[in-house]
Amino acid sequence: MLKFTLTLAVISLLSVSQVQAAELVGRAILAADTFAPGSTSGQFKKTQRTTPFLFAQPVQGFSCVEPGPKEGTFYVISDNGFGATRNSLDYVLRIYAVEPDFSTGKVYPVDFQTGERLVWFSRQSFIELNDRNKKANFSIVALQVNYPNSNIAVSQIIKTNRLLTGGDFDPESFRRLDDGSFWIGDEFGPFLLHFDKTGELLAPPIPLPNFSQKGAQEFVKSPDNPEFASFPEQKRASEANLGGSSGFEGLAINTSFTKLYAMLEGALKKDVPTRLLINEFDIASQKYTGRVFAYKLENASHAIGELTAVNDNEYIVIERDKNQGDPNNPAFKTPASFKRLYKINLDKVNKAGFVEKELLVDLLNISDPKGIGTNATKNGVFTFPFVTIESVLPLDARTLLVINDNNYADSIGRIPKQADNTELIKIRLDKPLNLTVTSGATASMRQNAYSNSK
C-alpha cells in the first residue's frame, strides 16, 4: 500500500513539474481606463466609474487576438462592451491594432493599416463594424430613434454610419483572411459574421443549424437572439435552446485557411452539460459542412475562452472556472482555481465521442525565474487569475501570447478592489508545438508575429 501511494505521489509530482515548465518570458499592461474617441457610451452601464463616457468609449475588454499589420503588432477585437445587450446599446463594435512592448511592459496603439506606433488611441488605430450594406436581417440599434427601452436618442454618428453596437452582436472571436476580411463569431445569435477589411458587413448573419438535433428547433438560438428581441425575459429563456452567454466563444481557422471551427461556450439545453460543440464551416461555400466535434469540460461549471489553431488538426482551447483572484492572496475569499490551456486533436476522438485533450499550460502555475511578473509573482510562480481569459495565439512553436478580458471595469482578479488592467503575457512551453505556417499574406503577418517573439 505504501509503495502504491508513493508511486501515485511520484506521478503527481511529475505531472506538476511538467506544467510548471511553462515559463513567463514577457508581460505588457494596458491600463483599464484607456479610451478611444467616439460617440458617448456607458449611458446604460452601472459601474464604479463615472458614466456616461462623453464622446468616448473604453477600448477594452479584448476577446481575441490575431497578427497585426507589422512585426510585433496585433489586431484585437473588443466584445460587446459592457457584458449584456441592454447595457451595451451605445458601445460601438471595433477591432483595434496594438503593439505590446515587452521591454518596457507597456502596450501602445498603432495605425491599423501600417502598424506604425501612435501616441494615443485615435481613429487611425481601429476600424468600426457597420452595416452600411444593409445586410443585417433584423432591426439594428442604428435604425432606432431612441436606444431600445429608453428615451435617449441614438447617436447621430451611429445612425449615419449604420454602426453596429453591443446591442446588436457580441463578437467573441475573429479570424482574418488573406483578402483582409474578417470572420467573426458572435455570442448572441449565435452567428458567424463576415466583414470586409474596412468593417462592413458583407452578408446576412449566418445562423448555426441544430445538427445534433437536441430539441425541436432548426437552429441553435440563445436568449439574446434578435428573433426574441420583443419577448419578455422569461419567454426568451424558455424559447432558446442555448443558455445565455453560451454562443460562439471560440473561432479558429485551420492553417490551410479553408475551414472555420466555431465553438460554443456552453452546452445545448438538452445535451450533456460538459459537452461543448465545435462546428466546421467551409469558407469557400460559406456553409456549415455538418461535421460536429465534441469537447469535454473538466467540470460542468467551467467555460471555454478561445479556440486557436496549431495546425490543421490540433487546436488550443482555453478552459476556465468562473472565479477570479490570485489563490496565493488571502484577500480573495473564492479565488481562481482552474485556468488552463489544453491542446485538442480533431482527428482523434475517444470512445465517448470527445476529441483528444492534452493539458498544455496551467495558467495559475507559470514559472517566473526572472521576476518578469513583479508583484504578481510569488516564490517564483506567476499566476494569471482573471475570471475571463479569452485570447491565445502561438507566436512560435514554443511561445504563446495570452491576454485576459478585463470586462471593463467589473473584473477584479489581480489586486483586491482594483479593476483589472489588460495584461498581454508571453509564455514559453517546455515542449514545442507542431506549428504550421502556410503561405499568403495572412501567413506573412503570422510569421512577423512569430519572429518578433524570438
Secondary structure by P-SEA (a helix, b strand, c coil): caaaaaaaaaaaaaaaaaaaccccccccccccccccccccccccccccccccccccccccccccccccccccbbbbbbcccccccccccccccbbbbbbbcccccbbbbccccccccccccccccbbbbbcccccccccccccccccccccccccaaaaaacccccccccccccccccccbbbbbbccccbbbbbcccccccccbbbbccccccccccccccccccccccccaaaaaaaccccccccccbbbbcccccbbbbbbccccccccccbbbbbbbbccccccccbbbbbbbccccccccbbbbcccccbbbbbbcccccccccccccccccccbbbbbbccccccccccbbbbcccccccccccccccccccccccccccccccccccccccbbbbbbcccccccccccccccccbbbbbbbbcccccccccccaaaaaaaaaaaaac
